[in-house]
Amino acid sequence: PNPHPRCACYTPDSSFLKLSVYNARHQLMGKPGRQLLAYEAALVGALRPGYRSVPLRCPNGGSPIESCSLLVHIELTPLEPNQTQHVIPATPPQQSADPLADAPPPVPGSLGRAAGR
């Protein structure tokens, strides 16, 4: 794991940063695996620079874990003009005439679409 992760965020008011804490020694069916112990998600645009204590949540239900937090150092640096030249502007998805045309296929055993539609 990278102790100093960095990323570029082009839409801070609609992007989230997820912090996760795993138990890397957890065994899944006799095989090494990772077990999620706690997490938190924060809106990037709401982050403040400096050292912050981030309260963590339980992965089962999302309720806050009492006296459980992660100390992080947040550094926000504006992007240089040459770093934004490859940004693709967000465009709204195209609407089709049939609102169910883009729906995922029904799950086997579920009702799915009504017959004749």
ABEGO torsion letter per residue (X at the ends): XBABBBBBBABAAABBBBBBBBBAABBBGGBBBBBBABBBBBBAAABBBEBBBBBBBBABGGBBBBGBBBBBBBBBBBBBAAAAAABBBBBBBBBBABAAAABBBBBBGBAEBBBGX
